[in-house]
Amino acid sequence: MIPPSRSDAVIADDIRETLTWDTRVDPTDVMVSVTDGVVELNGSVRLLSESSLAADDAWRVKGVRQVINRLVISPSADRTDEEIATDVMNTLRYDKRVDLSGITVQVAGGVVGLAGAVRTAVERRAAEEDVWYTPGVVAVANQLDVSFSKVVPDAQICSDVRAAIDRDSRILDATRVGVLVESGVVTLDGFVESGDERQAAETDACFTAGVRAVRNDLIVQPT
């Protein structure tokens, strides 16, 4: 059964209501526009985490095919780079998902640079997320490399990601998802039924051995 189409106006209203409902996001200065199911988020938020959360909220709404996030970060108070760096280091230090010993942090103009090596793609993602929640951060340059004791060939990674997506019950039609791997970086393209499926495919890739990073280019297009 083909689901009924939803108008762009209805999708936009639902996104605004979702942003208002989400207590983690201040939607006061967020503008939402929708064209043929493609969402654009413009305006500003105070924390980098709010930008990511706003995009996630948009993906949750039925009828959304793609999300273009153009939100800028406008911190509510000026903070020095030294204060930001100290907070980032403390957050990383107490995050059990992250081994700080191989990470260096540099801050310039509110832009946080992460360099060094971590053990898994999941740890790389966790370190970046920690930075998102630090007040004063306007952007993250994540240059962390995933260091493995044994390099996994791209062909094996591709096969393993493909298998993980194929057996994932959250993904209704895995044949619509394309998987490309180059130097350990996985690119997902094609189509899925919902934003939840899109996130599920990314998670499957992220937890696969040998993956250094994941680029999610999947588009939501219900059948």
CORFENNOR-V277636 format. One record per residue. N is the residue number from 1. RES is the residue in one letter. SS is DSSP state (~ for helix, > for strand, _ for the rest). D_CENTER is the distance of its C-alpha to the mean C-alpha in Angstrom with 2 decimals. Layout:
# CORFENNOR-V277636
N/RES/SS/D_CENTER  N/RES/SS/D_CENTER
This chain:
# CORFENNOR-V277636
1/M/_/30.92  2/I/_/28.97  3/P/_/27.14  4/P/_/28.50  5/S/_/26.64  6/R/_/25.35  7/S/_/26.19  8/D/~/23.79  9/A/~/25.53  10/V/~/24.95  11/I/~/21.22  12/A/~/20.99  13/D/~/23.13  14/D/~/21.07  15/I/~/17.86  16/R/~/20.00  17/E/~/21.43  18/T/~/18.15  19/L/~/17.05  20/T/~/20.55  21/W/~/20.45  22/D/_/17.33  23/T/_/19.08  24/R/_/16.04  25/V/_/15.84  26/D/_/18.84  27/P/_/18.99  28/T/_/22.28  29/D/_/21.30  30/V/>/18.57  31/M/>/19.97  32/V/>/18.95  33/S/>/20.43  34/V/>/20.34  35/T/>/22.17  36/D/_/22.67  37/G/_/19.61  38/V/>/17.34  39/V/>/15.90  40/E/>/15.94  41/L/>/14.99  42/N/>/17.35  43/G/>/18.93  44/S/>/17.93  45/V/>/16.63  46/R/_/17.81  47/L/_/14.84  48/L/~/11.59  49/S/~/10.18  50/E/~/11.85  51/S/~/10.12  52/S/~/6.64  53/L/~/8.92  54/A/~/10.97  55/A/~/8.63  56/D/~/8.07  57/D/~/11.84  58/A/~/12.63  59/W/~/11.26  60/R/_/13.58  61/V/_/16.59  62/K/_/19.01  63/G/_/19.72  64/V/_/16.40  65/R/_/16.03  66/Q/>/13.40  67/V/>/11.55  68/I/>/12.26  69/N/>/11.04  70/R/_/13.98  71/L/_/14.11  72/V/>/15.79  73/I/>/16.20  74/S/_/19.78  75/P/_/20.59  76/S/_/23.45  77/A/_/25.41  78/D/_/25.96  79/R/_/25.18  80/T/_/26.41  81/D/~/24.35  82/E/~/26.34  83/E/~/25.38  84/I/~/21.66  85/A/~/22.11  86/T/~/24.15  87/D/~/21.66  88/V/~/18.80  89/M/~/21.29  90/N/~/22.44  91/T/~/19.07  92/L/~/18.33  93/R/~/21.92  94/Y/_/21.77  95/D/_/18.53  96/K/_/20.05  97/R/_/16.99  98/V/_/17.52  99/D/_/20.72  100/L/~/21.34  101/S/~/24.35  102/G/~/22.70  103/I/>/20.44  104/T/>/21.70  105/V/>/20.41  106/Q/>/21.61  107/V/>/21.27  108/A/>/22.77  109/G/_/22.77  110/G/_/19.89  111/V/>/17.63  112/V/>/16.77  113/G/>/17.18  114/L/>/16.40  115/A/>/18.80  116/G/>/20.55  117/A/>/19.82  118/V/>/18.21  119/R/_/19.17  120/T/_/16.14  121/A/~/12.65  122/V/~/11.81  123/E/~/13.65  124/R/~/11.96  125/R/~/8.50  126/A/~/10.69  127/A/~/12.50  128/E/~/9.79  129/E/~/8.86  130/D/~/12.65  131/V/~/13.00  132/W/~/10.88  133/Y/_/13.59  134/T/_/16.46  135/P/_/18.70  136/G/_/19.58  137/V/_/16.49  138/V/_/15.78  139/A/>/13.44  140/V/>/12.31  141/A/>/13.74  142/N/>/12.55  143/Q/_/15.56  144/L/_/15.73  145/D/>/17.40  146/V/>/17.46  147/S/_/21.18  148/F/_/22.89  149/S/_/26.57  150/K/_/26.79  151/V/_/24.90  152/V/_/23.89  153/P/_/24.90  154/D/~/22.43  155/A/~/24.56  156/Q/~/24.29  157/I/~/20.50  158/C/~/20.43  159/S/~/23.01  160/D/~/21.29  161/V/~/17.91  162/R/~/20.11  163/A/~/22.11  164/A/~/19.29  165/I/~/17.99  166/D/~/21.66  167/R/_/22.54  168/D/_/19.63  169/S/_/21.45  170/R/_/18.40  171/I/_/18.33  172/L/_/21.54  173/D/_/22.15  174/A/~/20.55  175/T/~/22.81  176/R/~/20.72  177/V/>/17.76  178/G/>/18.37  179/V/>/17.49  180/L/>/18.24  181/V/>/18.35  182/E/>/19.58  183/S/_/20.28  184/G/_/17.91  185/V/>/14.88  186/V/>/13.91  187/T/>/13.34  188/L/>/13.06  189/D/>/15.00  190/G/>/17.37  191/F/>/17.26  192/V/>/16.54  193/E/_/18.23  194/S/_/15.56  195/G/~/12.01  196/D/~/12.67  197/E/~/13.81  198/R/~/10.85  199/Q/~/8.67  200/A/~/11.85  201/A/~/12.20  202/E/~/8.95  203/T/~/10.19  204/D/~/13.60  205/A/~/12.84  206/C/~/11.15  207/F/_/14.30  208/T/_/16.73  209/A/_/19.22  210/G/_/19.22  211/V/_/15.61  212/R/_/14.65  213/A/>/11.20  214/V/>/9.39  215/R/>/9.04  216/N/>/8.37  217/D/_/11.17  218/L/_/12.35  219/I/>/14.22  220/V/>/15.44  221/Q/_/19.22  222/P/_/21.36  223/T/_/24.55
